[in-house]
Amino acid sequence: MPDLDPAEVSGTSDEAVTRATGQPWRAWMALLDAAGGREMNHKQLVAQLDAQGVGPWWRQQVAVAYENSRGLRARHEMPDGYQISRSRTMPVPIERLYDAWLNEEARRRWLPDADFTVRKATAPSSIRLSWADGSRIDVELNAKGPEKTTVRVQHDKLPDAAAAERMKAYWAAALENLAATIE
């Protein structure tokens, strides 16, 4: 299998990684290849990037992009299962979106078939959920102004790539439904 483009598999442009790390994708891929990256585990890749002075968040990004581009890790794969995220910005106050998640009557209008338990809720910015199948959902709300909020849904511990793709489509549709009922 040929190597994949790290910008494509990561969703992060060459310009963005260069701006953040001082090197373009091709330089990071070449450095990790030369260090024997194809035989390294994730921790070892991160240590190589740490030795190059890459910050913590970008170490993870570059290591995962390397693993994805070299066929060492499947798209959306994490050590404890698969993970996806979807986000959408809506022209409503943060409190209104928070209520749309926690108020059962409001939630049933846009997410009627959801089967989850709220583990923790911190008004008005985050909600942690346990899905019936044992997977986990983190909902983050970020006010972009008094009448504009971004909602980000991250769904973790999915069993396989097919489930990750299904849930990515599910959450895209759910956020579309939310926007239609709340805007």
ABEGO torsion letter per residue (X at the ends): XBBBBAAAAAGBBAAAAAAAAGBBAAAAAAAAAAAGAAABBAAAAAAAAAAAGBBAAAAAAAAAAAAAAAGABBBGBBAAEBBBBBBBBBBBBAAAAAAAAABAAAAAAABAABBBBBABBBOAABBBBBBAAGBBBBBBBBBAEAABBBBBBBBBGBABAAAAAAAAAAAAAAAAAAAAAAX
